[in-house]
């Protein structure tokens, strides 16, 4: 995920921001913003690996040609080591922004570590972002910017809640087959989509579960539909960020989406861009396009 502008000054941080590998923030940008990343686990016939550490999206697409990989929660030992590092780095307060509990138990895992963090001298506040990928990543990046600009812990917690409420992500997949195999969507819907060559447009429901919000035929109509869905959420006069993502999609389609979305909504504060990471690629497959909007001024 790349911000729309390059930062020129060193970042001063007083509050640690933690998220998981499904936020799809590249390591160099996570380092620049001081964001701590907790990797999920991915398993297949050759073993178990850490998302973004020793397995990446291209690996998933290759593996899917022969078998369906699986994902699992972060290791408890990885979480403990991460919290130890946060405390050792001098932080007394930390905010954890985790992927939707409707897709993963990662939020509950981290929430259960609050007492452990306290024993390390770390005041940890944990949030279910009710989204994932560019949604969670943009929340983490925007909150990190607020903290850099001097926001205190109580205010940062309030802003985290606002950003969660104000972030809406839409994305298309070439097929629902991987979501079905991974237990994330009904089998009948998956069969209908594959037979009719329909491209489903998905979003996160209020409870963090995936829901279908549109269906189109052909990739060109996907871009039009994504922009229309953002338009339905757009409210002139409010401060907002834009986000786009892709996973193995044709580069020209990603570029077309970026350009058209920016033209349709030119008043954005930041334009975040990312690639779908390894864990989510298990369930989406290749060919994902996503667009999102994030409001910065609450509801």
Residue pairs with C-beta under 8 A, 6 or more apart in sequence:
1 24
1 25
1 26
1 29
1 134
1 137
1 138
1 141
1 243
1 245
1 272
1 273
1 274
2 26
2 29
2 272
2 273
2 274
3 29
3 141
3 270
3 271
3 272
4 268
4 270
4 271
4 272
5 270
7 32
11 32
11 33
11 34
11 144
11 148
12 148
13 34
13 91
13 144
13 147
13 148
14 91
14 93
14 147
15 91
15 93
15 94
15 95
15 147
15 151
15 153
15 156
16 34
16 36
16 86
16 89
16 91
16 93
16 94
16 95
17 33
17 34
17 35
17 36
17 94
17 95
17 97
17 140
17 143
17 144
17 147
18 35
18 36
18 37
18 38
18 82
18 86
18 94
18 95
18 96
18 97
18 110
19 25
19 35
19 36
19 37
19 38
19 96
19 97
19 98
19 99
19 136
19 137
19 140
20 37
20 38
20 39
20 40
20 74
20 98
20 99
20 104
20 106
20 136
21 37
21 38
21 39
21 40
21 50
21 51
21 52
21 277
21 278
21 279
22 40
22 51
22 99
22 104
22 106
22 132
22 133
22 136
22 277
22 279
22 280
23 37
23 97
23 99
23 132
23 133
23 136
23 137
23 140
24 133
24 134
24 136
24 137
24 245
24 274
24 275
24 276
24 277
24 280
25 33
25 35
25 37
25 137
25 140
25 141
25 274
26 274
27 37
27 52
29 35
29 141
30 36
30 37
33 140
33 141
33 144
33 145
33 148
34 144
35 140
35 141
35 144
36 82
36 85
36 86
37 52
38 74
38 78
38 79
38 82
38 106
38 110
39 50
39 51
39 52
39 53
39 74
39 78
40 50
40 51
40 71
40 72
40 73
40 74
40 104
40 106
40 279
41 48
41 49
41 50
41 51
41 71
41 72
41 73
41 74
41 75
42 48
42 49
42 50
42 51
42 55
42 60
42 69
42 70
42 71
42 72
42 278
42 279
42 282
43 49
43 69
43 70
43 71
43 72
44 63
44 67
44 69
44 70
45 67
48 72
49 55
50 78
51 71
51 277
51 278
51 279
52 277
52 278
55 278
56 277
56 278
57 247
57 248
57 275
57 276
57 277
57 278
57 281
59 278
60 69
60 278
60 281
60 282
61 248
61 281
61 285
61 286
63 69
64 178
64 282
64 285
68 178
68 181
68 182
68 282
69 282
70 182
70 282
71 104
71 279
71 282
73 104
73 105
73 106
73 109
74 106
74 109
76 109
79 109
79 110
79 113
80 113
80 116
83 94
83 113
83 116
83 117
83 120
83 122
83 124
84 120
86 94
86 122
87 117
87 120
87 121
87 122
91 122
92 121
92 122
92 123
93 122
93 123
93 124
93 125
93 153
94 117
94 122
94 123
94 124
94 125
95 124
95 125
95 126
95 127
95 143
95 153
95 156
95 157
95 160
96 110
96 124
96 125
96 126
96 127
97 127
97 129
97 136
97 139
97 140
97 143
97 160
97 164
98 104
98 106
98 107
98 110
98 126
98 127
98 128
98 129
98 136
99 106
99 107
99 129
99 131
99 132
99 136
100 107
100 128
100 129
100 130
100 131
100 132
100 136
100 204
100 208
100 209
101 107
101 108
101 128
101 130
101 208
102 130
102 204
102 205
102 207
102 208
102 209
102 210
103 132
103 184
103 208
103 209
103 210
107 126
107 127
107 128
110 126
111 126
113 124
114 124
114 126
117 123
117 124
118 124
123 153
125 153
125 157
125 160
127 160
127 161
127 164
128 164
128 208
129 135
129 136
129 139
129 164
129 167
130 164
130 204
130 206
130 207
130 208
131 139
131 164
131 167
131 169
131 204
131 208
132 169
132 204
132 280
133 169
133 171
133 245
133 274
133 276
133 277
133 280
133 290
134 169
134 243
134 244
134 245
134 272
134 274
134 290
134 292
135 167
135 168
135 169
135 204
135 243
135 292
135 294
137 243
137 272
137 274
138 163
138 167
138 241
138 243
138 270
138 272
138 292
138 294
139 160
139 163
139 164
139 167
139 294
141 270
141 272
142 163
142 241
142 270
142 294
142 296
143 156
143 159
143 160
143 163
146 155
146 156
146 159
147 156
151 159
162 295
162 296
162 297
162 298
162 299
163 294
163 296
165 298
165 299
166 294
166 295
166 296
166 297
166 298
166 299
167 292
167 293
167 294
167 295
168 203
168 204
168 230
168 233
168 292
168 293
168 294
169 203
169 204
169 243
169 290
169 291
169 292
170 201
170 202
170 203
170 213
170 226
170 229
170 230
170 290
170 291
170 292
171 201
171 202
171 203
171 226
171 245
171 284
171 288
171 289
171 290
171 291
172 199
172 200
172 201
172 202
172 216
172 222
172 225
172 226
172 288
172 289
172 290
173 179
173 199
173 200
173 202
173 284
173 285
173 287
173 288
174 199
174 285
174 286
174 287
174 288
175 190
175 193
175 194
175 285
175 287
176 185
176 189
176 190
176 193
176 194
176 200
177 190
177 194
177 285
178 282
178 283
178 284
178 285
179 185
179 190
179 210
179 283
179 284
180 186
180 187
180 189
180 190
182 282
182 283
184 210
184 283
185 210
189 200
189 212
192 198
193 200
193 215
196 217
197 217
197 218
198 215
198 216
198 217
199 215
199 216
199 217
199 218
199 219
199 221
199 222
200 212
200 214
200 215
201 212
201 213
201 214
201 215
201 216
201 222
201 225
201 226
201 229
202 210
202 211
202 212
202 213
203 210
203 211
203 213
203 229
204 210
204 211
205 211
213 229
214 225
214 229
216 222
216 224
216 225
219 250
219 253
219 289
222 253
222 289
223 253
223 256
223 257
223 260
223 289
226 257
226 261
226 289
226 290
226 291
227 257
227 260
227 261
227 264
227 291
229 291
230 242
230 261
230 264
230 265
230 291
230 292
230 293
231 264
233 293
234 240
234 265
234 293
235 295
238 295
238 296
238 297
239 269
239 295
239 296
239 297
240 265
240 267
240 268
240 269
240 293
240 294
240 295
240 296
241 268
241 269
241 270
241 271
241 272
241 293
241 294
241 296
242 261
242 262
242 265
242 268
242 270
242 271
242 272
242 291
242 292
242 293
242 294
243 271
243 272
243 273
243 274
243 290
243 291
243 292
243 293
243 294
244 254
244 257
244 258
244 261
244 271
244 272
244 273
244 274
244 289
244 290
244 291
244 292
245 273
245 274
245 275
245 276
245 288
245 289
245 290
245 292
246 253
246 254
246 257
246 275
246 276
246 288
246 289
246 290
247 275
247 276
247 280
247 281
247 284
247 285
247 286
247 287
247 288
248 276
248 281
248 285
248 286
248 287
248 288
249 286
249 287
249 288
249 289
253 289
254 289
257 289
257 291
258 271
258 273
261 291
262 268
262 271
265 293
269 296
276 284
276 288
276 290
281 288
